[in-house]
Amino acid sequence: MGRHSREQEAVVQALKAALAAVLALLAAGAIGGAQPFLAPYAAVLAVTTTVRRSWSGAARQAAMLVVGVVLAYGVGLLVPSTPGALAAVVVVGLLLGRWRRFGGDREWIAITGLLLIVNGVAGHPALLVSWVVLSVVGSAIGATVNTLLLPPLHLRDAHDAVQSLAGDIALRLRTMAEGVREGWGAGDAAGWVAHARAVRAAVRRADDAVWFGRESVRWNPRRRSIRPSDVRLAVPEAVERVARLSERTAQIAVLLGDIADLADQDADPGLADLLDQLAAAVDATADRFGTPEGPAEAIAGSAAEVHRRRDPEIEPAQVRATCVVTVADALADLTPSSGQAGG
């Protein structure tokens, strides 16, 4: 999904929130109560980025509201002084909110109790019931609107993120192939290593996008209309495969740098061809992952060529050198730079 599509979705979600607020306000008018703003307020909060988050958030908000109302009522009975009651409700509410099931909204218990104490309604059961009813109705309306009216679905975002990641890895490999074909030095290899390591951040973003996309399917009525061909890469297995390719690319770049540290290297067309074949295999993986034929046929020829060029007499030494360099690369990633250490 491009930037334009994301902006369109933001507009759609904003319009849905506005509709939910209006419907909640009308419902509040029909129900009655001293604080009608509570219903549209809760409705807007419930129009979130996924259907599941709308309903789980609405349930969590309702639970915290009930706890906050009960807390304010109890403290109001026990502590007659408003400042004292306010302090008690904030302290106890924040401690209760630390329960992990309240998620990231743990401060709302204290805030609810604070509002009730300050407004002087903590001692009026009818008004407290009105707070709960209006808030729950508003949350339910917001979640319902988010579910029934163009519910957000983010699988395409996840697919595009993994596809873009694979394309970036293939580009890095072709860049290295071009340099190896012409001859390379330590400076060239340093750039390849930096770029290869930078791809790791894109791996994390793609993994987050896939996780978010999978969540957006849950409880979503639009999941039945999803075409598998459009979201082939929106699965954890695809991210894992591309992540391994990313690490291999970084490892290759470090090995090329290790060689160049000893001396500038002459052109190596054979190695360059292998890098190009690996880049083509990465493209094939992205293009055919999840399809009936899969990428195996497209990759088989390249794999056979690589195995044909292996030299069994020097392979043990190469394997050991690769292990040493890979460990050094991992340690380099864990070692703070001089600028970070000084900060």
C-alpha positions as CSV (number, residue, x, y, z in Angstrom):
1,M,0.0,0.0,0.0
2,G,1.5,3.3,-1.1
3,R,1.5,6.6,0.7
4,H,-1.7,7.7,-1.1
5,S,-3.5,4.6,0.0
6,R,-2.5,5.1,3.6
7,E,-3.7,8.7,3.5
8,Q,-7.0,7.5,2.1
9,E,-7.3,5.0,4.9
10,A,-6.6,7.8,7.5
11,V,-9.4,9.8,6.0
12,V,-11.8,6.9,6.0
13,Q,-11.0,6.2,9.7
14,A,-11.5,9.8,10.6
15,L,-14.9,9.9,8.9
16,K,-15.9,6.6,10.6
17,A,-14.9,8.2,14.0
18,A,-17.0,11.2,13.2
19,L,-20.0,9.0,12.3
20,A,-19.5,6.9,15.5
21,A,-19.4,10.1,17.6
22,V,-22.7,11.4,16.1
23,L,-24.4,8.1,16.6
24,A,-23.2,7.9,20.2
25,L,-24.4,11.4,20.9
26,L,-27.8,10.5,19.6
27,A,-27.8,7.4,21.8
28,A,-26.8,9.4,24.8
29,G,-29.7,11.8,24.2
30,A,-32.1,8.9,24.2
31,I,-30.6,7.3,27.3
32,G,-30.2,10.6,29.2
33,G,-27.6,11.5,31.8
34,A,-25.7,14.4,33.1
35,Q,-22.6,13.8,31.0
36,P,-23.7,13.1,27.4
37,F,-20.2,13.8,26.1
38,L,-19.0,10.5,27.5
39,A,-20.7,8.4,24.8
40,P,-19.1,10.2,21.7
41,Y,-15.8,10.4,23.5
42,A,-15.7,6.6,24.1
43,A,-17.0,6.0,20.5
44,V,-14.1,7.9,19.0
45,L,-11.6,6.0,21.1
46,A,-13.0,2.7,19.9
47,V,-12.4,3.4,16.2
48,T,-8.9,2.0,16.0
49,T,-6.5,0.5,13.5
50,T,-8.0,-3.0,13.6
51,V,-11.3,-4.6,14.4
52,R,-9.8,-6.7,17.2
53,R,-8.3,-3.7,18.8
54,S,-11.6,-1.9,18.7
55,W,-13.4,-4.6,20.6
56,S,-10.6,-5.6,23.0
57,G,-10.0,-1.9,23.7
58,A,-13.7,-1.3,24.3
59,A,-13.8,-4.2,26.8
60,R,-10.7,-3.0,28.5
61,Q,-11.9,0.6,28.7
62,A,-15.2,-0.6,30.2
63,A,-13.4,-2.7,32.8
64,M,-11.1,0.2,33.8
65,L,-14.1,2.6,33.9
66,V,-16.0,0.2,36.3
67,V,-13.0,-0.2,38.5
68,G,-12.4,3.6,38.5
69,V,-16.1,4.3,39.4
70,V,-16.1,1.7,42.2
71,L,-12.8,3.1,43.5
72,A,-14.1,6.7,43.5
73,Y,-17.3,5.7,45.2
74,G,-15.5,3.7,47.9
75,V,-12.9,6.4,48.5
76,G,-15.6,9.1,48.6
77,L,-17.3,7.2,51.4
78,L,-14.1,6.7,53.4
79,V,-12.4,10.0,52.9
80,P,-14.6,13.1,53.3
81,S,-11.9,15.6,52.3
82,T,-11.8,16.3,48.6
83,P,-8.0,16.7,48.4
84,G,-7.5,13.6,50.5
85,A,-9.9,11.6,48.4
86,L,-8.2,12.9,45.2
87,A,-4.8,11.8,46.4
88,A,-6.0,8.4,47.5
89,V,-7.9,7.7,44.3
90,V,-4.8,8.6,42.2
91,V,-2.4,6.5,44.2
92,V,-4.7,3.4,44.4
93,G,-5.9,3.9,40.8
94,L,-2.3,4.0,39.4
95,L,-1.4,0.9,41.4
96,L,-4.4,-1.0,40.2
97,G,-3.7,0.0,36.7
98,R,-0.3,-1.8,36.8
99,W,-2.2,-5.1,36.2
100,R,-0.9,-6.2,32.8
101,R,-4.4,-7.0,31.4
102,F,-5.1,-3.3,31.4
103,G,-2.4,-2.9,28.7
104,G,-1.1,0.5,27.9
105,D,-4.1,2.4,29.2
106,R,-3.4,1.7,32.9
107,E,-3.7,5.4,33.9
108,W,-7.4,5.5,33.1
109,I,-8.5,4.0,36.4
110,A,-6.9,6.9,38.2
111,I,-8.1,9.5,35.7
112,T,-11.7,8.2,36.0
113,G,-11.6,8.3,39.7
114,L,-10.0,11.8,39.6
115,L,-12.8,13.2,37.4
116,L,-15.5,11.8,39.6
117,I,-14.0,13.1,42.8
118,V,-13.3,16.6,41.3
119,N,-16.8,16.9,39.8
120,G,-18.4,15.9,43.1
121,V,-20.4,13.0,41.7
122,A,-18.5,10.1,43.5
123,G,-21.1,10.0,46.2
124,H,-24.1,9.8,43.8
125,P,-24.7,6.2,42.6
126,A,-27.2,7.2,39.9
127,L,-24.7,9.5,38.3
128,L,-22.0,6.8,38.5
129,V,-24.2,4.3,36.8
130,S,-24.9,6.9,34.1
131,W,-21.1,7.3,33.5
132,V,-20.7,3.6,33.0
133,V,-23.7,3.2,30.7
134,L,-22.8,6.1,28.5
135,S,-19.2,5.1,28.2
136,V,-20.0,1.4,27.4
137,V,-22.7,2.4,24.9
138,G,-20.3,4.8,23.2
139,S,-17.5,2.2,23.0
140,A,-19.9,-0.4,21.6
141,I,-21.1,2.0,18.9
142,G,-17.5,2.9,17.9
143,A,-16.4,-0.7,17.7
144,T,-19.5,-1.6,15.7
145,V,-19.0,1.2,13.2
146,N,-15.3,0.1,12.8
147,T,-16.4,-3.5,12.2
148,L,-19.2,-3.0,9.8
149,L,-18.1,0.0,7.8
150,L,-14.9,-0.6,5.8
151,P,-13.1,-2.4,8.6
152,P,-9.3,-1.8,8.3
153,L,-7.3,-4.5,6.8
154,H,-3.5,-4.4,6.6
155,L,-2.4,-7.6,4.8
156,R,-1.5,-5.7,1.7
157,D,0.8,-3.5,3.7
158,A,2.6,-6.5,5.0
159,H,2.9,-8.1,1.6
160,D,4.4,-4.9,0.1
161,A,6.8,-4.6,3.0
162,V,8.2,-8.1,2.5
163,Q,8.3,-7.6,-1.2
164,S,10.2,-4.3,-0.9
165,L,12.6,-5.9,1.6
166,A,13.4,-8.7,-0.9
167,G,13.9,-6.2,-3.7
168,D,16.3,-4.2,-1.5
169,I,18.4,-7.4,-0.7
170,A,18.5,-8.2,-4.4
171,L,19.7,-4.7,-5.2
172,R,22.5,-5.0,-2.6
173,L,23.6,-8.2,-4.1
174,R,23.6,-6.8,-7.6
175,T,25.6,-3.8,-6.4
176,M,28.2,-6.1,-4.9
177,A,28.2,-8.2,-8.1
178,E,28.9,-5.0,-10.2
179,G,31.8,-4.1,-7.9
180,V,33.3,-7.6,-7.9
181,R,33.1,-7.7,-11.7
182,E,35.2,-4.5,-11.9
183,G,37.5,-5.2,-9.0
184,W,37.1,-3.9,-5.4
185,G,38.9,-2.5,-2.5
186,A,38.3,-2.1,1.3
187,G,36.4,1.2,0.8
188,D,33.9,-0.5,-1.6
189,A,33.4,-3.4,0.8
190,A,32.9,-1.1,3.7
191,G,30.0,0.5,1.9
192,W,28.5,-2.9,1.0
193,V,28.7,-4.0,4.7
194,A,27.1,-0.8,5.9
195,H,24.2,-1.1,3.4
196,A,23.8,-4.8,4.1
197,R,23.6,-4.2,7.9
198,A,21.1,-1.4,7.3
199,V,18.7,-3.8,5.7
200,R,18.3,-5.5,9.1
201,A,16.1,-2.5,10.2
202,A,13.9,-3.2,7.2
203,V,13.6,-6.8,8.3
204,R,12.3,-5.7,11.7
205,R,9.8,-3.3,10.0
206,A,8.6,-6.1,7.7
207,D,8.2,-8.5,10.6
208,D,6.1,-5.9,12.5
209,A,4.0,-5.2,9.3
210,V,3.3,-8.9,9.0
211,W,2.3,-9.3,12.6
212,F,0.1,-6.2,12.3
213,G,-1.5,-7.5,9.1
214,R,-2.3,-10.9,10.7
215,E,-3.9,-9.1,13.6
216,S,-6.0,-7.0,11.3
217,V,-7.6,-10.2,9.9
218,R,-9.0,-11.3,13.2
219,W,-12.7,-10.6,13.7
220,N,-12.7,-8.8,10.4
221,P,-15.7,-9.4,8.1
222,R,-13.5,-8.5,5.0
223,R,-11.2,-11.5,5.5
224,R,-13.5,-13.6,3.3
225,S,-12.8,-11.3,0.4
226,I,-9.0,-11.6,0.6
227,R,-7.3,-13.0,-2.4
228,P,-4.4,-15.2,-1.4
229,S,-2.5,-14.1,-4.5
230,D,-2.5,-10.5,-3.3
231,V,-1.0,-11.3,0.1
232,R,1.3,-14.3,-0.5
233,L,4.2,-12.7,1.4
234,A,2.1,-11.5,4.4
235,V,3.1,-14.6,6.5
236,P,5.8,-15.1,9.1
237,E,7.4,-17.8,7.0
238,A,8.1,-15.3,4.2
239,V,9.7,-12.9,6.6
240,E,11.9,-15.6,8.1
241,R,13.1,-16.7,4.7
242,V,13.9,-13.1,3.6
243,A,15.5,-12.4,6.9
244,R,17.9,-15.3,6.4
245,L,18.7,-13.9,3.0
246,S,19.5,-10.6,4.6
247,E,21.9,-12.2,7.0
248,R,23.6,-14.1,4.2
249,T,24.0,-10.9,2.3
250,A,25.6,-9.2,5.2
251,Q,27.9,-12.2,5.7
252,I,29.0,-12.1,2.0
253,A,29.7,-8.4,2.3
254,V,31.8,-8.9,5.4
255,L,33.8,-11.7,3.7
256,L,34.4,-9.5,0.6
257,G,35.6,-6.8,3.0
258,D,37.9,-9.3,4.8
259,I,39.5,-10.2,1.5
260,A,39.9,-6.6,0.5
261,D,41.5,-5.6,3.8
262,L,44.5,-7.7,2.7
263,A,44.8,-6.2,-0.7
264,D,42.7,-4.6,-3.4
265,Q,41.1,-7.4,-5.4
266,D,41.1,-7.8,-9.2
267,A,37.9,-8.4,-11.1
268,D,36.3,-11.7,-10.5
269,P,33.6,-12.3,-13.1
270,G,32.8,-15.8,-11.9
271,L,32.0,-14.6,-8.3
272,A,30.1,-11.7,-9.8
273,D,28.0,-14.1,-11.8
274,L,27.2,-16.1,-8.7
275,L,26.1,-12.9,-6.8
276,D,23.9,-12.0,-9.7
277,Q,22.4,-15.5,-9.6
278,L,21.7,-15.2,-5.9
279,A,20.0,-11.8,-6.6
280,A,17.8,-13.5,-9.2
281,A,17.0,-16.2,-6.7
282,V,15.9,-13.6,-4.2
283,D,13.6,-12.1,-6.8
284,A,12.2,-15.5,-7.6
285,T,11.5,-16.1,-4.0
286,A,9.6,-12.9,-3.7
287,D,7.7,-13.4,-7.0
288,R,6.7,-17.1,-6.5
289,F,6.5,-17.6,-2.7
290,G,3.2,-19.2,-1.8
291,T,2.4,-20.0,-5.4
292,P,1.7,-23.6,-6.5
293,E,5.0,-23.8,-8.5
294,G,7.0,-22.0,-5.9
295,P,10.5,-20.6,-6.5
296,A,12.3,-24.0,-6.6
297,E,12.5,-24.4,-10.3
298,A,13.9,-20.9,-10.8
299,I,16.5,-21.3,-8.2
300,A,17.6,-24.9,-8.9
301,G,19.9,-23.9,-11.8
302,S,21.7,-21.3,-9.7
303,A,22.1,-23.7,-6.8
304,A,23.6,-26.4,-9.1
305,E,26.0,-23.9,-10.5
306,V,27.2,-22.8,-7.1
307,H,27.7,-26.4,-6.0
308,R,29.6,-27.1,-9.2
309,R,32.1,-24.4,-8.4
310,R,32.8,-25.5,-4.8
311,D,36.3,-26.8,-4.2
312,P,36.2,-29.6,-1.6
313,E,40.0,-29.3,-1.0
314,I,39.8,-25.8,0.4
315,E,36.2,-25.8,1.7
316,P,37.0,-26.7,5.4
317,A,39.3,-23.6,5.6
318,Q,36.7,-21.5,3.9
319,V,34.0,-22.7,6.3
320,R,36.2,-21.9,9.4
321,A,37.1,-18.5,8.0
322,T,33.4,-17.8,7.4
323,C,32.5,-18.8,11.0
324,V,35.3,-16.5,12.4
325,V,34.2,-13.6,10.3
326,T,30.5,-14.1,11.1
327,V,31.3,-14.1,14.9
328,A,33.4,-11.0,14.4
329,D,30.5,-9.4,12.5
330,A,28.1,-10.3,15.3
331,L,30.4,-8.9,17.9
332,A,30.8,-5.7,15.9
333,D,27.0,-5.2,15.9
334,L,27.0,-5.6,19.7
335,T,29.9,-3.2,20.3
336,P,28.9,0.5,20.8
337,S,30.5,2.9,18.4
338,S,32.8,5.6,19.8
339,G,30.1,8.2,19.4
340,Q,27.5,6.1,21.3
341,A,30.0,5.3,24.1
342,G,30.8,8.9,24.6
343,G,27.1,9.8,24.8
